[in-house]
Amino acid sequence: MKVVLAYDGSDYSKKAVFFALRFLKKEDEIHLVTVIREAPKSPEQVIIDSEEKAKRSIDEIKSELEGYNVKEKILESNDVADSLIEYCKEIGCDLIVTGSRGLTGLKKVILGSVSSALVSKSPYPVLVVK
């Protein structure tokens, strides 16, 4: 199975990684994907604005994925959901795993803007972890 783990370093994305590890097998292909330079959706939103910050964020979680077949990918886009969906199309993914909220200052009522967009736009199954 090919799984895209949408990762931004937030507590919610870390929870999503740990949850996914409960059902992923060592032979599954895990794509740890971070998107940089998203246009802020609010003045309070924190964005990962450089590849260096994205790499540091990925490095922080990599030790937890030791022994798994992990591929790292940093994408540049103004739309996180669209770029994740496009990446899934390129690799033929089976599942997208994301946290319910990311690095944003404003809380949405139920889901964060990226997870909500993924659920509504993606032709691939999306697992949102709270």
C-alpha positions in Angstrom: 0.0 0.0 0.0 1.2 3.5 -0.8 0.3 6.0 1.8 0.9 9.8 1.8 1.4 11.2 5.3 0.7 15.0 5.2 3.2 16.3 7.7 3.7 19.9 8.9 5.3 19.4 12.3 2.1 20.3 14.2 0.9 18.1 17.1 -2.0 17.0 15.0 0.2 15.8 12.1 2.4 14.0 14.6 -0.7 12.2 16.0 -1.6 11.3 12.5 1.8 9.7 11.9 1.6 7.7 15.1 -1.9 6.6 14.4 -0.9 5.4 10.8 1.9 3.4 12.3 -0.6 1.3 14.1 -1.9 -0.2 10.9 0.9 0.3 8.3 3.3 -2.6 7.6 7.0 -2.4 7.2 6.7 -3.2 3.5 4.2 -0.4 2.8 5.5 2.6 1.0 5.1 5.7 3.2 5.5 9.1 1.6 6.1 11.8 4.3 5.1 14.9 2.5 5.5 18.6 3.6 4.2 21.5 1.6 5.9 24.9 1.8 4.9 28.4 0.9 1.2 28.0 1.3 -0.6 31.3 1.1 -1.8 32.1 4.6 -5.6 31.7 5.0 -5.6 34.1 8.0 -3.2 36.6 9.5 -2.5 34.3 12.5 -1.6 31.2 10.3 1.9 30.0 10.6 3.4 28.7 7.3 6.4 26.6 6.6 8.1 29.1 4.3 11.4 27.4 3.5 12.7 24.1 2.5 15.2 24.2 5.4 12.4 24.5 8.0 10.5 21.7 6.2 13.5 19.4 6.3 14.0 20.1 10.0 10.4 19.3 10.6 10.7 16.0 8.8 13.9 15.1 10.5 12.2 15.5 13.9 9.7 12.7 13.1 12.0 10.4 11.0 13.3 8.4 13.9 9.8 7.3 14.7 9.6 5.8 11.2 12.8 3.7 11.5 12.5 0.4 9.8 9.7 1.5 7.5 9.9 2.1 3.7 9.8 6.0 3.9 10.2 8.5 1.1 10.4 12.1 2.0 9.0 14.8 -0.3 8.9 18.6 0.1 6.4 20.3 -2.3 6.1 24.0 -3.1 2.6 25.3 -3.5 0.1 27.9 -2.6 -2.6 25.2 -2.1 -1.6 22.4 0.2 -4.6 20.1 -0.5 -4.3 20.4 -4.3 -0.6 19.7 -4.3 -1.1 16.6 -2.0 -3.8 15.3 -4.4 -1.6 16.0 -7.4 1.3 14.1 -5.7 -1.0 11.2 -4.9 -1.9 11.1 -8.6 1.8 11.0 -9.6 2.7 8.1 -7.3 -0.6 6.2 -7.4 -1.3 6.4 -3.7 -3.9 4.4 -1.9 -4.5 6.6 1.1 -3.8 10.1 2.4 -3.4 10.5 6.2 -3.6 13.9 7.7 -4.2 15.6 11.1 -7.4 17.3 11.8 -5.7 20.7 12.1 -2.2 22.0 11.3 -0.1 24.9 12.0 -2.8 27.5 12.1 -3.7 30.1 14.7 -7.4 30.0 14.2 -9.4 26.8 15.0 -12.0 25.6 12.6 -15.3 24.3 14.1 -14.7 20.7 13.0 -11.7 20.3 10.7 -8.8 22.5 9.6 -8.9 24.0 6.2 -6.4 21.6 4.6 -8.0 18.4 6.0 -11.5 19.7 5.0 -10.3 20.5 1.5 -8.7 17.1 1.2 -11.9 15.3 2.2 -14.0 17.3 -0.2 -11.6 17.3 -3.2 -9.6 14.1 -3.1 -10.6 11.2 -5.3 -8.4 9.1 -2.9 -9.5 7.9 0.5 -8.5 10.4 3.3 -8.0 9.5 6.9 -8.3 12.5 9.2 -6.8 11.9 12.7 -8.1 14.0 15.6 
